[in-house]
Amino acid sequence: MCITIGKYTVKADRVQENIDCILAIFAELNEKSPPDLHYASFNLEDGVSSVYIAALDDSMEGNPLPQMDAFKAFVTDIREVLRGAAGNDPGERCRRLQYVFLERRN
């Protein structure tokens, strides 16, 4: 199993947008029900930080999250939503977002 844990902080005026995006991701996950993906998201007490956990079973080939429309919408303007994020192109934004991930393989 591959487990990815990410923590990020959004700008205070973008909190509701972040929550809406997370809810859309869960709605699409419920609709598509990928059996080998386990996903959880938590809003932290400070009100602007979130932690998510994505676990992929070893039998899964690739991560379905980046192909999901709701996830694509979430990362589209991530530089504008995250506090302290930088980068001018989508690839740079993705690399910066991945930088906060901690990965562990069992």
N, CA, C and O of each residue as an XYZ file, in Angstrom:
424
protein
N       0.836     -1.171      0.000
C       0.000      0.000      0.000
C       0.886      1.242      0.000
O       1.868      1.310      0.740
N       0.543      2.206     -0.818
C       1.233      3.485     -0.866
C       0.346      4.518     -0.182
O      -0.811      4.705     -0.556
N       0.896      5.173      0.809
C       0.134      6.168      1.567
C       0.747      7.538      1.332
O       1.952      7.726      1.502
N      -0.084      8.488      0.943
C       0.349      9.860      0.748
C      -0.382     10.742      1.741
O      -1.609     10.701      1.841
N       0.382     11.542      2.476
C      -0.197     12.472      3.435
C       0.231     13.869      3.011
O       1.420     14.125      2.822
N      -0.721     14.761      2.861
C      -0.406     16.123      2.466
C      -1.015     17.118      3.424
O      -2.125     16.922      3.917
N      -0.292     18.177      3.683
C      -0.810     19.265      4.505
C      -0.612     20.553      3.729
O       0.451     20.780      3.152
N      -1.621     21.385      3.716
C      -1.504     22.657      3.030
C      -2.332     23.709      3.755
O      -3.238     23.385      4.523
N      -2.010     24.962      3.500
C      -2.707     26.087      4.108
C      -3.229     26.978      2.990
O      -2.492     27.332      2.070
N      -4.499     27.336      3.078
C      -5.101     28.201      2.076
C      -5.194     29.629      2.609
O      -5.139     29.863      3.817
N      -5.333     30.559      1.700
C      -5.543     31.951      2.089
C      -6.894     32.051      2.794
O      -7.838     31.343      2.443
N      -6.982     32.928      3.783
C      -8.186     33.028      4.612
C      -9.443     33.302      3.791
O     -10.520     32.809      4.128
N      -9.321     34.075      2.727
C     -10.505     34.400      1.925
C     -10.862     33.299      0.925
O     -11.810     33.452      0.154
N     -10.119     32.197      0.928
C     -10.378     31.091     -0.006
C     -10.784     29.798      0.711
O     -10.861     28.737      0.091
N     -11.041     29.891      2.008
C     -11.367     28.692      2.792
C     -12.607     27.993      2.262
O     -12.589     26.778      2.064
N     -13.678     28.729      2.030
C     -14.915     28.092      1.562
C     -14.726     27.459      0.196
O     -15.270     26.387     -0.072
N     -13.961     28.108     -0.670
C     -13.662     27.534     -1.982
C     -12.929     26.202     -1.834
O     -13.215     25.245     -2.555
N     -11.986     26.146     -0.901
C     -11.255     24.905     -0.647
C     -12.199     23.811     -0.159
O     -12.126     22.670     -0.615
N     -13.075     24.162      0.760
C     -14.048     23.184      1.275
C     -14.938     22.685      0.144
O     -15.194     21.486      0.035
N     -15.409     23.601     -0.695
C     -16.263     23.208     -1.825
C     -15.531     22.252     -2.764
O     -16.115     21.283     -3.251
N     -14.253     22.528     -3.016
C     -13.466     21.638     -3.883
C     -13.307     20.253     -3.258
O     -13.431     19.238     -3.943
N     -13.036     20.219     -1.969
C     -12.891     18.935     -1.276
C     -14.203     18.149     -1.339
O     -14.197     16.945     -1.595
N     -15.320     18.829     -1.105
C     -16.626     18.158     -1.182
C     -16.886     17.630     -2.593
O     -17.456     16.551     -2.758
N     -16.471     18.386     -3.604
C     -16.643     17.923     -4.985
C     -15.792     16.688     -5.260
O     -16.224     15.780     -5.969
N     -14.595     16.653     -4.706
C     -13.736     15.472     -4.862
C     -14.411     14.259     -4.226
O     -14.439     13.181     -4.820
N     -14.955     14.433     -3.017
C     -15.640     13.315     -2.368
C     -16.875     12.886     -3.148
O     -17.160     11.692     -3.235
N     -17.606     13.827     -3.710
C     -18.794     13.475     -4.496
C     -18.397     12.638     -5.715
O     -19.059     11.652     -6.038
N     -17.311     13.037     -6.388
C     -16.866     12.268     -7.549
C     -16.318     10.908     -7.128
O     -16.525      9.913     -7.822
N     -15.619     10.863     -5.996
C     -15.154      9.570     -5.487
C     -16.329      8.650     -5.193
O     -16.276      7.459     -5.501
N     -17.390      9.190     -4.598
C     -18.580      8.376     -4.314
C     -19.228      7.883     -5.596
O     -19.719      6.756     -5.659
N     -19.229      8.730     -6.615
C     -19.835      8.362     -7.889
C     -19.029      7.286     -8.606
O     -19.594      6.320     -9.117
N     -17.710      7.452     -8.644
C     -16.856      6.529     -9.397
C     -16.410      5.331     -8.577
O     -16.110      4.274     -9.134
N     -16.363      5.483     -7.278
C     -16.022      4.411     -6.336
C     -14.808      3.581     -6.732
O     -14.928      2.365     -6.885
N     -13.634      4.206     -6.902
C     -12.453      3.376     -7.173
C     -12.170      2.491     -5.961
O     -11.906      3.003     -4.873
N     -12.220      1.174     -6.135
C     -12.167      0.258     -4.991
C     -10.832      0.223     -4.254
O     -10.785     -0.140     -3.078
N      -9.761      0.592     -4.922
C      -8.444      0.458     -4.302
C      -7.870      1.786     -3.841
O      -6.679      1.883     -3.544
N      -8.726      2.823     -3.781
C      -8.308      4.140     -3.314
C      -9.075      4.479     -2.042
O     -10.301      4.381     -1.997
N      -8.351      4.873     -1.027
C      -8.946      5.274      0.247
C      -8.502      6.711      0.492
O      -7.306      7.002      0.471
N      -9.458      7.616      0.725
C      -9.144      9.044      0.784
C      -9.855      9.673      1.976
O     -11.019      9.379      2.249
N      -9.139     10.537      2.675
C      -9.731     11.270      3.804
C      -9.147     12.679      3.807
O      -7.999     12.884      3.412
N      -9.935     13.637      4.248
C      -9.483     15.016      4.332
C      -9.968     15.591      5.663
O     -11.081     15.320      6.111
N      -9.106     16.385      6.273
C      -9.415     16.951      7.583
C      -9.083     18.434      7.588
O      -7.996     18.828      7.166
N     -10.009     19.261      8.061
C      -9.737     20.676      8.264
C      -9.191     20.834      9.677
O      -9.749     20.292     10.631
N      -8.104     21.576      9.804
C      -7.464     21.738     11.105
C      -8.076     22.903     11.885
O      -8.791     23.734     11.325
N      -7.785     22.948     13.183
C      -8.390     23.925     14.076
C      -8.116     25.370     13.692
O      -8.911     26.251     14.021
N      -7.007     25.636     13.000
C      -6.698     27.020     12.645
C      -7.646     27.569     11.578
O      -7.649     28.770     11.308
N      -8.446     26.692     10.974
C      -9.448     27.118     10.011
C      -8.940     27.324      8.594
O      -9.744     27.469      7.674
N      -7.640     27.342      8.393
C      -7.082     27.570      7.055
C      -6.195     26.427      6.576
O      -5.770     26.425      5.421
N      -5.913     25.471      7.427
C      -5.044     24.349      7.066
C      -5.862     23.069      6.923
O      -6.852     22.853      7.623
N      -5.421     22.243      6.008
C      -6.066     20.953      5.775
C      -5.001     19.873      5.654
O      -3.872     20.128      5.235
N      -5.384     18.683      6.025
C      -4.543     17.504      5.855
C      -5.385     16.478      5.107
O      -6.571     16.306      5.388
N      -4.761     15.806      4.162
C      -5.466     14.712      3.499
C      -4.585     13.477      3.501
O      -3.359     13.554      3.582
N      -5.241     12.356      3.411
C      -4.556     11.065      3.343
C      -5.149     10.307      2.164
O      -6.364     10.139      2.064
N      -4.279      9.855      1.282
C      -4.702      9.015      0.165
C      -3.907      7.722      0.252
O      -2.678      7.744      0.305
N      -4.601      6.612      0.265
C      -3.952      5.308      0.323
C      -4.359      4.511     -0.913
O      -5.543      4.351     -1.209
N      -3.361      4.023     -1.616
C      -3.587      3.227     -2.815
C      -3.148      1.798     -2.548
O      -2.014      1.558     -2.133
N      -4.035      0.858     -2.784
C      -3.676     -0.543     -2.647
C      -2.627     -0.906     -3.688
O      -2.587     -0.322     -4.770
N      -1.792     -1.860     -3.361
C      -0.721     -2.281     -4.264
C      -1.253     -2.785     -5.603
O      -0.555     -2.714     -6.615
N      -2.470     -3.289     -5.614
C      -3.039     -3.822     -6.854
C      -3.422     -2.714     -7.838
O      -3.658     -2.992     -9.014
N      -3.484     -1.480     -7.380
C      -3.905     -0.374     -8.231
C      -2.760      0.095     -9.116
O      -1.635      0.291     -8.656
N      -3.070      0.270    -10.391
C      -2.084      0.787    -11.343
C      -2.341      2.273    -11.532
O      -3.308      2.655    -12.191
N      -1.491      3.110    -10.965
C      -1.661      4.551    -11.085
C      -2.656      5.100    -10.080
O      -3.428      4.361     -9.468
N      -2.620      6.373     -9.932
C      -3.498      7.068     -8.999
C      -4.647      7.696     -9.783
O      -4.392      8.510    -10.671
N      -5.902      7.351     -9.491
C      -7.024      7.906    -10.244
C      -7.343      9.363     -9.890
O      -8.035     10.034    -10.655
N      -6.864      9.862     -8.769
C      -7.202     11.224     -8.359
C      -6.851     12.277     -9.417
O      -7.712     13.089     -9.755
N      -5.628     12.298     -9.950
C      -5.293     13.345    -10.926
C      -6.138     13.317    -12.195
O      -6.195     14.322    -12.905
N      -6.796     12.201    -12.505
C      -7.643     12.111    -13.683
C      -9.078     12.559    -13.409
O      -9.863     12.719    -14.343
N      -9.422     12.761    -12.153
C     -10.787     13.135    -11.794
C     -11.035     14.615    -12.060
O     -10.184     15.455    -11.765
N     -12.204     14.934    -12.618
C     -12.536     16.319    -12.952
C     -12.494     17.230    -11.720
O     -12.002     18.356    -11.799
N     -13.003     16.753    -10.596
C     -13.024     17.578     -9.378
C     -11.610     17.864     -8.882
O     -11.332     18.965     -8.406
N     -10.727     16.898     -8.986
C      -9.347     17.110     -8.562
C      -8.639     18.068     -9.516
O      -7.868     18.923     -9.080
N      -8.898     17.926    -10.815
C      -8.324     18.849    -11.796
C      -8.765     20.279    -11.498
O      -7.958     21.206    -11.568
N     -10.029     20.458    -11.168
C     -10.538     21.793    -10.826
C      -9.853     22.317     -9.566
O      -9.553     23.507     -9.462
N      -9.612     21.431     -8.622
C      -8.963     21.813     -7.369
C      -7.557     22.351     -7.609
O      -7.173     23.347     -6.996
N      -6.787     21.721     -8.478
C      -5.400     22.139     -8.684
C      -5.237     23.199     -9.772
O      -4.136     23.715     -9.961
N      -6.309     23.531    -10.490
C      -6.208     24.490    -11.583
C      -5.621     25.828    -11.145
O      -4.687     26.328    -11.773
N      -6.152     26.404    -10.085
C      -5.636     27.699     -9.630
C      -5.058     27.593     -8.221
O      -5.211     28.499     -7.402
N      -4.402     26.486     -7.960
C      -3.887     26.203     -6.620
C      -2.931     27.287     -6.129
O      -2.870     27.565     -4.931
N      -2.192     27.892     -7.039
C      -1.256     28.949     -6.650
C      -1.989     30.131     -6.033
O      -1.474     30.792     -5.131
N      -3.190     30.390     -6.524
C      -3.981     31.509     -6.011
C      -4.662     31.176     -4.689
O      -5.003     32.074     -3.920
N      -4.858     29.907     -4.427
C      -5.596     29.478     -3.233
C      -4.673     29.223     -2.053
O      -5.006     29.569     -0.920
N      -3.519     28.621     -2.308
C      -2.615     28.279     -1.217
C      -1.872     29.509     -0.709
O      -1.457     30.368     -1.487
N      -1.716     29.576      0.583
C      -0.925     30.647      1.176
C       0.547     30.299      0.995
O       0.985     29.221      1.398
N       1.309     31.200      0.396
C       2.737     30.992      0.221
C       3.114     30.189     -1.007
O       4.297     29.920     -1.215
N       2.154     29.795     -1.825
C       2.471     29.029     -3.035
C       3.015     29.962     -4.103
O       2.663     31.141     -4.150
N       3.872     29.428     -4.954
C       4.447     30.225     -6.035
C       4.500     29.391     -7.298
O       4.186     28.201     -7.289
N       4.894     30.022     -8.365
C       5.028     29.313     -9.641
C       4.119     29.926    -10.674
O       3.024     30.390    -10.356
N       4.570     29.929    -11.908
C       3.810     30.565    -12.970
C       3.162     29.590    -13.930
O       2.248     29.967    -14.663
N       3.610     28.356    -13.943
C       3.031     27.395    -14.868
C       2.422     26.238    -14.091
O       2.828     25.975    -12.959
N       1.447     25.536    -14.687
C       0.797     24.430    -13.975
C       1.767     23.365    -13.483
O       1.582     22.823    -12.394
N       2.802     23.053    -14.269
C       3.773     22.046    -13.841
C       4.490     22.471    -12.582
O       4.699     21.661    -11.679
N       4.865     23.723    -12.513
C       5.532     24.239    -11.316
C       4.593     24.187    -10.115
O       5.009     23.830     -9.013
N       3.321     24.546    -10.329
C       2.360     24.486     -9.234
C       2.215     23.063     -8.720
O       2.163     22.838     -7.511
N       2.148     22.096     -9.639
C       2.030     20.691     -9.218
C       3.263     20.250     -8.450
O       3.146     19.577     -7.425
N       4.449     20.621     -8.931
C       5.665     20.231     -8.227
C       5.689     20.834     -6.831
O       6.085     20.163     -5.878
N       5.275     22.080     -6.695
C       5.266     22.716     -5.378
C       4.240     22.050     -4.472
O       4.492     21.871     -3.281
N       3.093     21.681     -5.019
C       2.093     20.998     -4.219
C       2.618     19.633     -3.780
O       2.417     19.237     -2.633
N       3.283     18.917     -4.670
C       3.817     17.607     -4.330
C       4.918     17.712     -3.282
O       5.168     16.758     -2.546
N       5.570     18.853     -3.210
C       6.645     19.034     -2.246
C       6.164     18.854     -0.810
O       6.939     18.433      0.048
N       4.903     19.166     -0.535
C       4.398     19.041      0.822
C       3.936     17.623      1.152
O       3.547     17.342      2.286
N       3.978     16.743      0.175
C       3.531     15.379      0.410
C       4.616     14.570      1.124
O       5.809     14.728      0.865
N       4.176     13.724      2.005
C       5.063     12.744      2.626
C       4.592     11.380      2.161
O       3.428     11.025      2.351
N       5.471     10.626      1.563
C       5.067      9.305      1.069
C       5.758      8.205      1.856
O       6.925      8.302      2.235
N       4.994      7.173      2.078
C       5.532      6.013      2.779
C       4.993      4.747      2.113
O       3.791      4.626      1.877
N       5.854      3.844      1.825
C       5.432      2.555      1.267
C       5.632      1.485      2.321
O       6.653      1.445      3.008
N       4.639      0.619      2.434
C       4.743     -0.544      3.345
C       5.229     -1.726      2.556
O       5.393     -2.813      3.110
